[in-house]
Amino acid sequence: MTTRRSFLKTSALLSAGLLAAPNLFAYDKKYIGLQLYTVRDAMAADPAAALAKVAGLGFTSVEGATYTGNELFYGKSPADFAALLKQNGLIMPSAHYRLGEELVNGEHQKGTIMNDWKKAVDDAAAAGVKYMVCAYLSQSERGDLDHYKKIANMLDVAGETCKGAGIQLCYHNHDFEFIQENGKYPYEILLDSTDKNLVKMEMDLYWVTKANQDPIALINKHPGRFPLWHVKDMDKTPEKKFTEVGNGVIDFKKIFTQAKKSGLQYFFVEQDVCPGDPFDSISQSISYIKKNLV
């Protein structure tokens, strides 16, 4: 039976732990991230120059785009790419991966959850990645609700491998996970059928909003499940296009009040399509974020 003395001792130890590691419960506001897919052409042409430009705009963290063998590191070894990030004062706490169920040119893609995952995990650990994110399901990988249950099982297994390397697995949503089947969303299946400790979520605020869902309602229903966010805005046109953060309809100020309940650790600006130079767009986005969100 718990005595008052043991309760007080436990409470004191917990308080000390919170003081020692506050980032377990609230994101570090010094990290403003960019998903590198936004500047994918520049990264493909000259990763060193692109990362220097990203850092020069004030970003302090980045998220790697889809990994396929060594593509995540843009032709560099994990250690060399980590060194390049460090030279620019950047960290890469998160990176994107694929499920790998789809055949590409008759073969399963390597470095995916279904194929050569251990190598992908080892490379991620060597580069300092803390979160490995299943980024997207192709049309052929989605299927019905029963198939999503199978995917949930695959994610649990992949999450166990990640856990062994000190990495957290996450799943990144689009809007197709919110197309109902028999009154149930595939996203609910993924949330409810995976182990909440092995599989967390990267909430893409644009896609959740476009699917007519409420990010805050999701956070309230699944507190602590969303350590990563994509901060991506939606314009005011009927087409609901991508736009610079603060330029559209998403109420980021309101959503950011729920950061602690979400379990937020890192967020990343992403703009899949920009009207001109992506660096102009992300410059606008980070300016808004610095003035209004951090």
C-alpha positions in Angstrom: 0.0 0.0 0.0 1.3 3.4 -0.8 2.2 5.5 2.3 2.1 9.2 2.4 5.9 9.2 2.7 6.4 7.0 -0.4 3.9 9.1 -2.3 5.8 12.3 -1.4 9.1 10.7 -2.4 7.7 9.5 -5.7 6.2 13.0 -6.4 9.6 14.6 -5.6 11.4 12.3 -8.0 8.9 12.9 -10.7 9.2 16.7 -10.2 12.9 16.4 -10.5 12.6 14.4 -13.7 10.3 17.1 -15.2 12.8 19.8 -14.4 15.7 17.7 -15.8 13.8 16.7 -19.0 11.1 19.3 -19.7 11.2 18.4 -23.4 9.4 15.1 -22.6 6.3 17.1 -22.1 6.6 20.3 -24.2 8.4 21.1 -27.4 11.5 23.2 -27.5 10.6 26.5 -29.0 14.1 27.1 -30.4 13.5 24.4 -33.0 11.6 25.7 -36.1 11.7 22.9 -38.6 11.4 22.5 -42.4 10.4 19.4 -44.3 13.1 19.2 -47.0 10.5 18.1 -49.6 9.6 21.7 -49.8 13.1 22.5 -51.3 13.6 19.2 -52.9 15.0 20.6 -56.2 17.6 22.6 -54.4 18.5 19.6 -52.2 18.9 17.5 -55.3 21.1 20.0 -57.0 23.4 21.0 -54.1 22.5 19.8 -50.6 25.2 21.8 -48.9 24.1 25.1 -50.4 20.5 24.4 -49.8 21.0 23.5 -46.1 23.0 26.7 -45.7 20.2 28.7 -47.2 17.6 27.0 -45.0 19.7 27.7 -41.9 20.3 31.3 -43.1 16.5 31.9 -43.0 16.4 30.9 -39.4 15.3 27.3 -39.5 17.0 25.2 -36.8 15.8 21.7 -37.7 14.8 19.8 -40.8 12.9 16.6 -41.6 14.3 14.3 -44.3 12.2 13.4 -47.3 11.4 9.9 -48.4 14.3 7.5 -47.8 15.2 4.9 -50.5 18.6 3.4 -49.6 20.8 6.5 -49.4 18.4 9.1 -50.9 17.6 10.5 -47.4 21.2 11.6 -47.1 21.5 13.0 -50.6 24.4 10.9 -51.7 26.2 11.1 -48.4 26.8 8.5 -45.6 24.7 9.0 -42.5 27.7 10.3 -40.6 28.7 12.7 -43.3 25.2 14.1 -43.7 24.9 14.5 -39.9 28.2 16.4 -40.0 26.8 18.7 -42.8 23.8 19.4 -40.7 25.9 20.3 -37.7 28.1 22.6 -39.8 24.9 24.6 -40.5 23.6 24.5 -36.9 20.8 22.2 -37.9 19.4 18.9 -36.5 17.3 16.3 -38.3 15.2 14.7 -35.6 12.7 13.2 -38.1 12.7 11.6 -41.5 10.1 10.1 -43.9 9.9 6.6 -45.2 7.5 4.4 -47.2 5.5 1.3 -46.3 7.0 -0.6 -49.3 4.0 -2.8 -50.1 3.7 -1.4 -53.6 5.9 -2.8 -56.3 8.1 -0.3 -58.2 9.3 -1.7 -61.5 8.4 -5.1 -60.4 10.3 -5.0 -57.1 9.7 -3.8 -53.5 11.4 -0.6 -52.7 14.3 -0.9 -50.3 14.7 1.0 -47.1 10.9 0.6 -46.4 8.9 -0.9 -43.6 8.4 -4.0 -45.6 11.9 -4.3 -47.1 15.3 -3.8 -45.5 13.8 -1.9 -42.6 16.6 -2.8 -40.1 19.1 -1.1 -42.5 16.9 2.0 -42.7 16.7 2.1 -38.9 20.5 1.7 -38.5 21.1 4.5 -41.0 18.6 6.7 -39.2 20.2 6.1 -35.8 23.7 6.9 -37.3 22.3 10.2 -38.6 20.8 11.1 -35.3 17.1 10.7 -36.3 14.7 10.3 -33.4 11.5 9.8 -35.3 11.0 7.6 -38.4 7.7 8.4 -40.2 5.6 6.3 -42.5 5.0 9.2 -44.9 2.4 8.0 -47.4 0.3 5.1 -48.6 0.0 4.8 -52.4 -3.4 4.0 -53.8 -2.6 0.3 -54.1 -1.5 0.2 -50.5 -4.7 1.6 -48.9 -7.5 -1.0 -49.4 -10.4 -1.6 -47.1 -10.6 -1.3 -43.3 -9.3 -4.9 -42.9 -6.3 -4.0 -44.9 -5.7 -1.0 -42.6 -5.7 -3.4 -39.7 -2.9 -5.4 -41.4 -1.0 -2.1 -42.0 -1.5 -1.4 -38.3 0.2 -4.7 -37.4 3.0 -3.9 -39.8 3.5 -0.6 -38.1 3.6 -2.2 -34.7 6.3 -4.6 -35.8 8.3 -1.8 -37.4 7.9 0.3 -34.3 9.4 -2.5 -32.2 12.5 -2.4 -34.5 12.7 1.3 -34.1 12.4 1.0 -30.3 15.4 -1.2 -30.2 17.4 1.6 -31.7 16.0 4.3 -29.5 13.8 5.7 -32.3 10.0 6.4 -32.3 7.9 5.3 -35.3 5.2 7.7 -36.5 2.5 7.7 -39.2 1.8 10.8 -41.3 -1.7 11.4 -42.5 -3.2 12.8 -45.7 -6.9 13.2 -46.3 -7.7 9.7 -47.7 -7.5 8.3 -44.2 -10.7 10.2 -43.5 -12.9 8.6 -46.1 -15.4 6.6 -44.2 -16.2 2.9 -44.7 -19.1 1.4 -42.8 -19.1 4.5 -40.5 -15.4 4.2 -39.6 -12.4 6.2 -40.7 -9.2 4.3 -41.7 -7.3 6.8 -39.5 -9.3 5.6 -36.5 -8.2 2.0 -37.3 -4.6 3.1 -37.4 -4.9 4.9 -34.1 -6.9 2.2 -32.3 -5.2 -0.9 -33.7 -1.6 0.1 -33.1 0.2 0.2 -29.8 0.1 3.8 -28.7 3.7 3.6 -27.4 5.1 1.9 -30.5 3.3 4.1 -33.1 2.8 7.8 -32.7 1.4 10.2 -35.3 2.7 13.1 -37.3 -0.3 15.3 -37.8 -0.4 17.2 -41.1 -2.6 20.2 -40.2 -3.4 21.0 -43.8 -4.6 17.5 -44.7 -6.6 17.1 -41.5 -8.3 20.4 -42.1 -8.9 19.6 -45.8 -10.6 16.4 -44.7 -13.0 18.5 -42.6 -11.6 17.2 -39.4 -10.7 19.2 -36.3 -7.1 18.9 -35.2 -7.9 19.9 -31.6 -10.7 17.3 -31.4 -8.2 14.6 -32.5 -5.7 15.8 -29.9 -8.4 15.7 -27.1 -9.4 12.2 -28.1 -5.8 10.9 -28.3 -3.6 13.1 -26.0 0.1 12.6 -26.2 -0.2 10.7 -29.5 1.0 13.5 -31.8 4.7 14.4 -31.1 5.2 15.8 -34.7 3.2 18.3 -36.7 3.4 19.5 -40.3 2.6 23.2 -40.1 1.1 23.7 -43.6 -1.5 26.3 -44.5 -4.5 26.1 -46.8 -5.5 29.1 -49.0 -8.9 30.7 -49.1 -9.7 29.6 -52.7 -12.3 26.9 -53.5 -9.4 24.7 -54.6 -7.9 24.8 -51.1 -4.4 25.1 -52.4 -1.2 25.0 -50.3 0.0 28.4 -49.2 2.5 30.1 -46.8 2.0 29.7 -43.1 -0.3 32.5 -41.9 -1.5 33.2 -45.4 -4.5 30.9 -45.2 -7.5 29.7 -43.2 -5.9 27.4 -40.5 -5.9 28.9 -37.0 -2.4 27.9 -36.0 -2.5 30.1 -32.9 -5.4 28.2 -31.5 -3.9 24.8 -32.4 -0.6 25.7 -30.8 -2.3 26.2 -27.5 -2.8 22.4 -27.5 0.9 21.6 -28.1 1.5 20.2 -24.6 -1.6 18.0 -24.7 -0.6 16.8 -28.2 2.7 15.7 -26.9 4.4 17.9 -29.5 8.2 17.6 -29.7 8.9 19.0 -33.2 7.0 20.8 -35.9 8.0 21.2 -39.6 6.9 23.8 -42.2 5.9 22.1 -45.4 4.6 23.6 -48.6 4.2 20.9 -51.3 3.7 23.4 -54.1 4.9 27.0 -54.0 3.9 29.8 -56.4 7.5 30.8 -57.1 10.8 30.2 -55.4 10.3 27.8 -52.5 12.8 29.8 -50.4 10.6 32.9 -50.8 7.7 30.9 -49.5 9.5 29.4 -46.5 10.9 32.8 -45.7 7.3 34.2 -45.4 6.3 31.1 -43.3 9.1 31.4 -40.8 8.6 35.1 -40.4 4.9 34.5 -39.4 5.9 31.7 -37.1 8.5 33.7 -35.2 6.1 36.6 -34.8 3.1 34.6 -33.8 3.7 31.0 -32.7 7.1 30.7 -30.8 
